[in-house]
Amino acid sequence: MEISSSLESIQENEEEFWATTFRPRDWVIQRIESMIEKIISDIAIGIPPVINSVSNASRKEESHSGYDVRNGIIRRKNNKRDIKKISFLGSKSTRGFVIFVRILDICHELLIQGVTATKRDIYYKDVQLFGSQHTVDQAIEELACLFRVPRACLNVTVSAKGLVAGNLKIYQKDKSLLDCTAISSMGTLIPTMDLIENILFFPFFFNVIYHYMNSENSLMATFQYLLSSGIFERFGPCVLITGKGYPDIATRQLVKQLSEYRKQHESKECEYENSRIEIPILGFFDNDPYGIEILSIYKYGSQAMSFDNGNLATTNIKWIGLHCIDWKRDEICRTLYTGKKAEMQSLCYRENMDLLNYLKSKIMNPQTWL
């Protein structure tokens, strides 16, 4: 297999947008070994080695990404100009060449050993060379772009951040069980999809609700408030998820997984035995630029991960609040004069209009969903 095969697959693909595909471990190992073999071969015959890579400029330039109308998400454009060459003898690219080869080496080792590592773990493997966490992040994402695979195919994971609680159980590949139905005011840390064997749903019908706060302390207070206030008893079977601010990959992967789930009708008397009921995905976010941006990340994907948004974006999420009309009707703006947060936190401890009542009114009125 030649090193140019990945590059040619990019150049020959006439589709407008980028697409990633989950590849088996052996496929990725073979690609990495092919790249290293080409570098060694070039050095042996006296040719300065060059690595064909893909620029991850989409982090800074919106022109590298676009809105995919057909799928309703932000996706990376399939531009040949994104292809770049990293030369060992280049005046500005020698260090970049060495860093990329080191990342190849680390990912190869992870795949051969069958273990995973976070980007932070990888950074600490060679702090002096990498210099910063951003350098590692960029190199890993460029490698994933080059191979057109999700980052998990490189055995690179993310640290657990998001929390989930409700009527589901997560069976992990190490045979352990995460029982999210257990009564707890803390919730369960969301693992990455590469660690999950199966997800078991109990309810016939449930909602998934996300909520966002500007600070982690206020976020945890709201999450704990919902759990301790008996949200499952009052609403019935449902799942509550929080990304604790800007969602990590694991949280977005779980949301995507739930959004694609269809509950099969269990009634023997049902006219259509194989009929399936779509599970509503409901988002609860602050009505400010931060909350709306986070909603957009869930629904359309992020700019930084535009090459993999097809596996992360949940296009059928519905925004149930807070909406602009709620500010005046529920007197939320009044909290502006008290110096307190003028959004969902203000609904947590009010006698006439608490958060659970607000959520119930929204859930029972689908015509208000956006």
N, C-alpha and C positions, 0 to 999 in steps of 0.2 A: 504494500500500500504506500503510495507516494504522499509526501507532505502536502502537495498541491491539491489533493483530493477534496479537503475541506474548503479550500479557496474556490475551486472550480464549482463546487455545489452551490456556493453563494453567487458566483457569476452567472451560472446557467439557469438559476431559478428566476423565472420571469414574473413571479407573483409580486404584487405591490408591497406587501408587508412581510415582516419577519415571522417565522414560526419555529418553535422549539419542539423537539420530540424526545420523549423518555427513551434512553438507550440502555441496553444491558451493560453490566460492568465490564465484560470482556471487550465490547466494542470500544469503550472509552480508553481502556488500557492499550489496545492496539493502536488507536490514534496517537496517544502520547508517545508510545515507543517508536512509531513511525516518524514523528517529529524529531525525536532525539537521534534516531539512526541517520536521518538526513543531515543533521548538524554535524555529527561525527564524520560522515562520508565527505562532506564539503571540506572539513578541516584536513582530512587525510590527503586530499588531492590539491590542497593549497588554495581553496576558494573561501573567501570570507563568508562565514555562515550568516544567513538571513532568515528571520522568522516572519511568515505571513500571519498577520493578526487582524483584528477588527477593532476599529476605534470605538470607544464607548463615549463619544462626545455627546450622546443623547442626554447625559446628565446636565450639560450646560446649554445645548443648542436645541431648541424646540423643532428646528427644521429637520432634525434627524428622526423625528417621530410624527405621527399623524393620527387622525381619528378614523378608525375602521368602521365605516357606516354599516356594513353588513353584519358585523359582530358586536357593534356598540361599545368598543373599547379603544384605548390608546395603544397603538402598536408601533414598533420600530419600522421605519421604511427600509425597503430592500435596496439600498444605494451602493453602487460599486465604489463610490468615493470614500466609503467608510473603511475600505480595505487599506491597511497600512503595512509597511515593511519595517521590521526592527533589525537593524544591522549591528553585528558585533563590533565593526570597525567605524561605525558612525560617530561623529564627534559628539552628538547629543543623545545617541541611543544605546551606547555600550552598557550603561547601568541598567537601562530598561530591558536589554537583552538578557543580562544576567538574572535580573529579577524574574522575568518570564520563565526562564529555564528552571529557576529554583522553585517556582510555583508548580511547574510541570512535575518536577521531582517529588515535591511533597504530595501532590494529588495522586501521583502514581503509587507512592508508598501507601497512602491511605486505601486505595483501591485494591492493591495486592494483599494487604493485611486484613481487608474487610472491616475497617474501622472508620469512624467519622471524626471530624474536627470542626470547630467553629472558626470563623475568620479571625477571631481574636487569638485562638490557639495557634493558628498558622503564623500570625504576626510574631508571636513570642518564640517561634522556632528559629527566627533569624532577625532579631530586632536591629542589629547593626546594618544589615544589608537593606532591609525594607525601609527603615527610617520612620515610617508612619503607618497607621492603620489604613489610611486612605489609599496608600500605594498597594497594599494587599487587596483591598476591596476591588480596586479598579482592575488589577491583573486577573483576579478570579472571574470577574464578570466578563472581561474580554475573552478569557479562555472559554467560558460557557457560551458566549456569542459565537466564537469561531467554530465550535463543535455543534452549535445549534441544539444545545441540551439545557434543561433546567440545572441550576447550580447543584441540586441534590445528586445529580449523576456524577459529579466530581467527588462525592462523599464529603462535601462541605455543607455544614448545617448552620443554623442560627441559634443563639441562646434563647431559652424559653422566656416569654414575656407575657403573652396574653393569658387570660383566665376564662374558664368555661364552667358552668354549673347547670344542672337540669337533667332531663330524662334521656341520657345516653351513656353508654359504656364504651371505652376505647381499649381495644385489645392490642398490645404492642408485640413486636416481633420477638422480643426476649421473653415472651409468655406472661408478662406482667399485665395487670388489669388496672386501668384508671376508671374508677367508678364515680362518674360525675353526678350520680343520683344521691350520693351520700350527703346527709345534712351537714352543711358547713357554711360559715359566713365568709370563707376565704376563697372558695372556688378551687379549681384544679388547673395547674399549668398546662398549656396546650403544647403537646409535642409536635415535632415536624412530621410530615407525611411519610418520610422514609423510615420512620420508626414505628409506624402504625401498620398493623396487620389487618384489622377490621374495626368498623364502627357499628355498634348495635343500637338501634333506635327502639324505644318502647312506645311512645305515644302514637295514636292514630293521626293526630293533628297537633302541630305545635308551631310556635313562632320563634324566631331567633331575633334577639334584640341586642344592638350594640349601643354603647353610650360612651361619650367622650368628655373628659374634663381637662382643663389646662394644666393642672398639677396632679401628680400621682397621689398625693395625700387626699385631695378632695375626690379624686377618682375612686380610691379605695373606700372612702366613706360612703359614696353613693352606691357602689356595688354592694357593699355590706348592708346598706340600708334596704336595698331591694330584696336581698336574700333573707335578712332578719325580719322583714315586714310580711313574709309569707307570700311572695309573688307566685310560687307554684301552687299554693293552696287556693289563691284567689283567681288565678288565670287558668289553672289546669295544666296539663302536660305542655311544657315549653322548654326552651334552652336559652340561657342567658350567656352572652359572650362579651368580653371587653378586650380591646387591644391596648388598653392603658395609654391612650393618646394615639400617636401615629402607629398603625398596626405593623407588626413584624410579618415575615413571610409565613411562619407557622400559623398565625391567626388567619391570615388571608387564605391560606390553603384549606383550613378547616371550613371556613365560610363557603368557599367554592365547592367543597365536597358536599356540604349540607344543601347547597342550592341545587345541586344536580340530583339530589335524592328524590325519588318519587315513592310515596307510600302506596303499596298495593292494597286494593280493596280486599278485606278479609271476609266479607259477608258472602255466604254461599247462595243467598237469595238475590245477590246483585245481578242485574241484567247482563252486565259486561264483566265477566269473571276476571279479566286481565286489566281492568281499568285502574288507573293510578291517579292519585291526588297530589297535586303540587303543594309542597310545603312553603308557606309564605315566609319570606325573609324580610324582617322589618328592622329598619335602622333608626336609632334614636341619638341625635347629635345636637350639640349647641348650635344656635343660629348666629354664628359669627364666622369670620373668614377661616379660622382654624377648623371649626366643626364641619363646615361645608367642604373644605379641602380634604378632610379625612373621609367624609362620605364619598367624595369623588375618587379617592384612592381605592376604596372598596368596590365601587361601581364600575369605574372606567380603567383602573390601573394607575400605576405611578410612572412618572417620566423616567426615573432611574432604572426601573425594571421593565421598560417597554418591550424588550425582546422576549419576555416571558409572561406578559400580561394575559395571554391566552389561557394560562394555567392558574391565574391568580384573581382575575377580575370577576365579580359577581354582578352581572348585568341586571338581574331581576330583583335586586334589593330595592325596597320601597322606603322612602323617608317619611316617618310618621311625626316628626317634630324634632326640636321646637321650630315652629313656623312663625313668620312675622306677625300673623294675625293673633298669635297667642300672647304677644307682649302686652297689648292693650287689654284684651279680654280677660286675661288672668292676672293683670296688674303686676307683671314681672318687671316692667320698667321701673316700678316704684323702688325696687332694691338698688337702683343706680344712685339714689340720693342717700342711701345708707352706707355706701362704700362696699357693699357685698356683691358677689357675683350675680349678674342679672340674667342667669339662664337656668339650666335644669337643677342646679344645686338649690336654687331658691324655692323649688317645689318640694324639697325633701321634708321640711319640717314646718309646714303650714297647716293650720287647723282645717281650713275650708277647701283647700285644693292641694292635696299632697301628690307626690310623684306617682303612686300606684293608681290613684283615681284618674290622673291625667293620661297615663298609659292606657288604662282601660277604655277611656272615652275615645282615644285615637284608634285602638285596635278594633273597636266595635263599629268604626265608621271608615270603611275602606275608601270611600269617595274623597277623603281628606289626604290619602297617601299620595306622595309625589314620587 
